[in-house]
Amino acid sequence: MITRSLADRVRATLRVIADHPKPGIQFQDITPVLADGPLFQEVVAAMAAPFAGAGVTHVLGIEARGFILGGAVAASLGAGFVPARKPGKLPWERVSEAYELEYGADALEAHRDVMGRTTKVLVVDDVLATGGTAAAAGRLAQGLGAVLAGWTFLLEIGPLEGRKRLGGTAPGFSLLTV
């Protein structure tokens, strides 16, 4: 269960870095949240809780901070972990999904054999901004035959309306909206 105090503690612990990675972007640095062991544990529990009874078999964590949160959420749910990596990083046969983000274009890749029709996937990332990366991760999982259980994020940047790009086919959860 998420308490107001948890959201307040996360908000107070985040570090905002102006003009990173380019002018006009207000980067939400979660490193201080990760460095606080008890807070990190509560964050992971809160991000996993809405999906505890959803039959999640795998968590797809988006490179790079989504790996940190995704691995912990997967362990909390007793699920496997699948990395969604930037192009050229995975050593095995892979599939790719391109997307646009607020400051350019990119793609995500996953191994071709990590998910299938019996897989129920939860997509995890640190921040939901414009939604392009998360939507691509969902398409990537579905393209491999998996059923999308939903998305979970540490924080959501509300004014960017990224949730709209996720569509309404699976639930989305954000611990904190800024």
Phi, psi and omega in degrees: 000133179272130177254156177302324182293326177295312178300319178296319180293322177296312180303317181290338184267334178301152175240124179264127181245114182289143173061036176233129006273000176210164182305137178096344179271131175258090185292129179265101183276115181269359183308317178297329177293316180295328183285344180265098187310305180298322179293316178302315179299317179294320179298313180299315179299318180292322180290329181277328189309316182295346185244010184300324181256016187269000180073028180296125178259335182216148173247129176259109181261131184272132180302134003247320182292336174295338174294315183297307181290319183297317178298318180291319178295318178301313179298320179297324182269354184070031184251163173284163179242134178237122177278132171259108190252165173290156184305140175084003183266337183268140186272351186249176177303135187220163173243158186229150176223118181276155178202162175255144174231179189297341181227034176149203179229154180200190177210158174241148177228151173220155176298140183299332189255015185269345181220157178201197186296337179267005182268132174243115192252137170250124178270131182235134171211168182283315186229132169262110179256261180277348176091354183297316181292313181296317178298320178296320178297319176297317178295322179299312179298314181294326177295335176272003177097358183284157173266133181273115178281330180152191180232147172220137185228151172291313178215157181234135176267096189307311184299340180278350174054039179297333181300329180299326181285345180282342182076181183249018185278343180212152182289148175238141181230136172229130180293325185216137173248130178243000000 
